[in-house]
Amino acid sequence: MTEKAGVDPRAGEAAASGLLLGELDLHLIAEGRHWRLADCLGAHVMTVDGVPGARFAVWAPNARRVAVVGDFNSWDGRRDPMRLRRECGVWELFIPGVAPGARYKFELIARDGSLLPLKADPLARQTEMPPATASVVAEPAGFEWTDAEWMATRGSRQQPDAPISIYEAHFGSWMSGQSEGEGSTWAAAGRRLIEYVVAMGFTHLELLPITEHPFGGSWGYQPLGMFAPSARYGSPAEFAKFVDECHRAGLALILDWVPAHFPSDLHGLANFDGTSLYEHADPRQGLHPDWNTLIYNMGRNEVRNFLLCSALEWVERYHVDGLRVDAVASMLYLDYSREAGQWTPNRHGGRENLEAVDFLQQLNSVVPQHSPGAIMIAEESTAWPGVTAPQATGGLGFQYKWNMGWMHDTLHYMEYEPVHRRFHHHDMTFGMVYAYSERFILPLSHDEVVHGKHSLLGKMPGDSWQRFANLRAYYGFMWGHPGKKLLFMGGELAQEREWNHDAQLDWPALGDTRHAGVQKLLRDLNAVYRATPALHGSDADPQGFSWVIGDDQNNSVFAFLRRHGGQCALVVSNMTPVPRADYRIGVPVAGRWVELLNTDAQVYGGANMGNGGGAATTAQAAHGQEQSLRLMLPPLSTLILAPEGYPS
């Protein structure tokens, strides 16, 4: 048969195929309860009636016409028009001969007859390398996992009584432009990152969003490919192998995930079928004023289903151990970053986004049901009640919440010159007023080391010695304080400059003993933290903490006890450059107390002042205890001590 101009010889064969999606699929899509949405919509290699090819399906209920365009039809929208399944507004088509690796998009004609910009597939599992924007037909074969034992036991590693120490990283700039020419790929930099994080003693690795995103300068926080690992770092199979290798190394993986908003790029979700399909039509609800992005319409069943299935894609298909949900506060409040008259109240006249609340509660119900042991973490910057409370009691149902208040208060304190800290003593103690209102993670995140905020070391006052000592003392205080830990990459190097997503970390700084000392301190802090149940086992139990000294503002000294299972540890911080000799502290256990860690040790770059490895109690009452220790508190330091023989 001779091909006529403008006619595809495959068109008749494609059109002749029967209905592709089952009635149950269509029913569940319409209801917003299709938990395998990515297996139904998108592009899937398959054989139909003995003919190999690919099935395409896309939700576009308001389009007049939809066609698949790609490498296989010269990007000609006349050649592969799709069939509408009116029950749920999904268009479908089987195209013979299409194989994995083929690039494609959807050509849509709006209801008014206008031709829309070509759209990428919202459910594509693979994309081409940005700045190119086409979707890619993914390989159908699943990854051969070797982490069955990890998946069966990971829940116990992430419970409130477990040690959780998280290394937060932007994959593309952790170690880019390596001398071997391997670049930042899952296969090359990924292996090194895993080895490094494990060697540093962290229990978890958290990656800034790796969902596909058009603009690298968004750090992934403006994603469009909610089902696709970014092509910047390799293929989906290579990402799956990276996750598997994390688990083989005993390292849990958390991904940042963004259901709050999406960018308005023409090839994306915006005005997808000629209408505000994924976003709110009213800009008072659908336009995010801070980031000039669009806000998902949580009132649509199909949109909620899309986002819920994106979350399930990562925790089920890729075995990710948890999702940190970004910008939760912006989802919860209708007036977030809006002035009067710029927002619309809910049905009760309030400012709470009831649809977003329902979505988050459903999210935190669906994920554990489908992927036991996976955890959900909220970046929520307000005092919204019950973020980690069960849904049955009106809570949102997250396992953990970032403690943004603690972070801001304590960093604010550390930025003061020590002579002024006595006037801001409460900044370090206030966090304990609400420490058990939620299950908290203490974050020193990427947001604190960009946009003129300086690096963590750059925030510290004083001369060079004092800046490093301040940072070491702060880390010691944080690792002793109730709450799980999170540190953004570069913090362990005491990096001088702010983070730059276009450049790798300042690894050469480790040639300086001061920077190398901070790195060793973080490694040892993680080791002590993991080996000492008193420092992590009762993070969610108020009985696991008590102040010994919380009111010595004149000397800027803090001392508190951590307890778990009848065992205890003492954390003492001196936040001035003045040594405190013979400083008496009451303790509950008589005998010798051993220094588990001293941030002023010479190996960390300190002056090596301390207590010779420990001190014995005397029968002199202090701070409500019958026994007490007389300690030398080094300048700008934190000590962690425990009764000799503990931990056993």
Rosetta blueprint (number, residue, H / E / L):
1 M L
2 T L
3 E L
4 K L
5 A L
6 G L
7 V L
8 D L
9 P L
10 R L
11 A H
12 G H
13 E H
14 A H
15 A H
16 A H
17 S L
18 G L
19 L L
20 L L
21 L L
22 G L
23 E H
24 L H
25 D H
26 L H
27 H H
28 L H
29 I H
30 A H
31 E H
32 G L
33 R L
34 H L
35 W L
36 R L
37 L H
38 A H
39 D H
40 C H
41 L L
42 G E
43 A E
44 H E
45 V E
46 M E
47 T E
48 V E
49 D L
50 G L
51 V E
52 P E
53 G E
54 A E
55 R E
56 F E
57 A E
58 V E
59 W E
60 A L
61 P L
62 N L
63 A L
64 R L
65 R E
66 V E
67 A E
68 V E
69 V E
70 G E
71 D H
72 F H
73 N H
74 S L
75 W L
76 D L
77 G L
78 R L
79 R L
80 D L
81 P E
82 M L
83 R E
84 L E
85 R E
86 R L
87 E L
88 C L
89 G L
90 V E
91 W E
92 E E
93 L E
94 F E
95 I E
96 P E
97 G L
98 V L
99 A L
100 P L
101 G L
102 A L
103 R E
104 Y E
105 K E
106 F E
107 E E
108 L E
109 I E
110 A L
111 R L
112 D L
113 G L
114 S L
115 L E
116 L L
117 P L
118 L L
119 K E
120 A L
121 D L
122 P L
123 L L
124 A L
125 R L
126 Q L
127 T E
128 E L
129 M L
130 P L
131 P L
132 A L
133 T L
134 A L
135 S E
136 V E
137 V L
138 A L
139 E L
140 P L
141 A L
142 G L
143 F L
144 E L
145 W L
146 T L
147 D L
148 A H
149 E H
150 W H
151 M H
152 A H
153 T H
154 R H
155 G H
156 S H
157 R H
158 Q L
159 Q L
160 P L
161 D L
162 A L
163 P L
164 I L
165 S E
166 I E
167 Y E
168 E E
169 A E
170 H L
171 F H
172 G H
173 S H
174 W H
175 M L
176 S L
177 G L
178 Q L
179 S L
180 E L
181 G L
182 E L
183 G L
184 S L
185 T L
186 W L
187 A L
188 A L
189 A H
190 G H
191 R H
192 R H
193 L H
194 I H
195 E H
196 Y H
197 V H
198 V H
199 A H
200 M L
201 G L
202 F L
203 T L
204 H E
205 L E
206 E E
207 L E
208 L L
209 P L
210 I L
211 T E
212 E E
213 H L
214 P L
215 F L
216 G H
217 G H
218 S H
219 W L
220 G L
221 Y L
222 Q L
223 P L
224 L L
225 G E
226 M E
227 F E
228 A E
229 P E
230 S L
231 A H
232 R H
233 Y H
234 G L
235 S L
236 P H
237 A H
238 E H
239 F H
240 A H
241 K H
242 F H
243 V H
244 D H
245 E H
246 C H
247 H H
248 R H
249 A L
250 G L
251 L L
252 A E
253 L E
254 I E
255 L E
256 D E
257 W E
258 V L
259 P L
260 A L
261 H L
262 F E
263 P L
264 S L
265 D L
266 L L
267 H L
268 G L
269 L L
270 A L
271 N L
272 F L
273 D L
274 G L
275 T L
276 S L
277 L L
278 Y L
279 E E
280 H L
281 A L
282 D L
283 P H
284 R H
285 Q H
286 G H
287 L E
288 H E
289 P L
290 D L
291 W L
292 N L
293 T E
294 L E
295 I L
296 Y E
297 N L
298 M L
299 G L
300 R L
301 N H
302 E H
303 V H
304 R H
305 N H
306 F H
307 L H
308 L H
309 C H
310 S H
311 A H
312 L H
313 E H
314 W H
315 V H
316 E H
317 R H
318 Y L
319 H L
320 V L
321 D L
322 G E
323 L E
324 R E
325 V E
326 D L
327 A L
328 V H
329 A H
330 S H
331 M H
332 L H
333 Y E
334 L L
335 D L
336 Y L
337 S L
338 R L
339 E L
340 A L
341 G L
342 Q L
343 W L
344 T L
345 P L
346 N L
347 R L
348 H L
349 G L
350 G L
351 R L
352 E E
353 N L
354 L H
355 E H
356 A H
357 V H
358 D H
359 F H
360 L H
361 Q H
362 Q H
363 L H
364 N H
365 S H
366 V H
367 V H
368 P H
369 Q H
370 H H
371 S L
372 P L
373 G L
374 A L
375 I E
376 M E
377 I E
378 A E
379 E L
380 E L
381 S L
382 T L
383 A L
384 W L
385 P L
386 G L
387 V L
388 T L
389 A L
390 P L
391 Q H
392 A H
393 T H
394 G L
395 G L
396 L L
397 G L
398 F L
399 Q L
400 Y E
401 K E
402 W E
403 N L
404 M H
405 G H
406 W H
407 M H
408 H H
409 D H
410 T H
411 L H
412 H H
413 Y H
414 M H
415 E H
416 Y L
417 E L
418 P H
419 V H
420 H H
421 R H
422 R H
423 F H
424 H H
425 H L
426 H H
427 D H
428 M H
429 T H
430 F H
431 G H
432 M H
433 V H
434 Y L
435 A L
436 Y L
437 S L
438 E L
439 R L
440 F E
441 I E
442 L E
443 P E
444 L E
445 S L
446 H H
447 D H
448 E H
449 V H
450 V L
451 H L
452 G L
453 K L
454 H L
455 S L
456 L H
457 L H
458 G H
459 K H
460 M L
461 P L
462 G L
463 D L
464 S H
465 W H
466 Q H
467 R H
468 F H
469 A H
470 N H
471 L H
472 R H
473 A H
474 Y H
475 Y H
476 G H
477 F H
478 M H
479 W H
480 G H
481 H L
482 P L
483 G L
484 K E
485 K E
486 L E
487 L E
488 F E
489 M L
490 G L
491 G H
492 E H
493 L H
494 A L
495 Q L
496 E L
497 R L
498 E L
499 W L
500 N L
501 H L
502 D L
503 A L
504 Q L
505 L L
506 D L
507 W H
508 P H
509 A H
510 L H
511 G H
512 D L
513 T H
514 R H
515 H H
516 A H
517 G H
518 V H
519 Q H
520 K H
521 L H
522 L H
523 R H
524 D H
525 L H
526 N H
527 A H
528 V H
529 Y H
530 R H
531 A H
532 T L
533 P H
534 A H
535 L H
536 H L
537 G L
538 S L
539 D L
540 A L
541 D L
542 P H
543 Q H
544 G H
545 F E
546 S E
547 W E
548 V E
549 I E
550 G E
551 D E
552 D E
553 Q L
554 N L
555 N L
556 S L
557 V E
558 F E
559 A E
560 F E
561 L E
562 R E
563 R E
564 H E
565 G L
566 G L
567 Q E
568 C E
569 A E
570 L E
571 V E
572 V E
573 S E
574 N E
575 M L
576 T L
577 P L
578 V L
579 P L
580 R E
581 A E
582 D E
583 Y E
584 R E
585 I E
586 G E
587 V E
588 P L
589 V L
590 A L
591 G L
592 R E
593 W E
594 V E
595 E E
596 L E
597 L E
598 N E
599 T L
600 D L
601 A L
602 Q H
603 V H
604 Y H
605 G L
606 G L
607 A L
608 N L
609 M L
610 G L
611 N L
612 G L
613 G L
614 G E
615 A E
616 A E
617 T L
618 T E
619 A L
620 Q L
621 A L
622 A E
623 H L
624 G L
625 Q E
626 E L
627 Q E
628 S E
629 L E
630 R E
631 L E
632 M E
633 L E
634 P L
635 P L
636 L L
637 S E
638 T E
639 L E
640 I E
641 L E
642 A E
643 P E
644 E L
645 G L
646 Y L
647 P L
648 S L
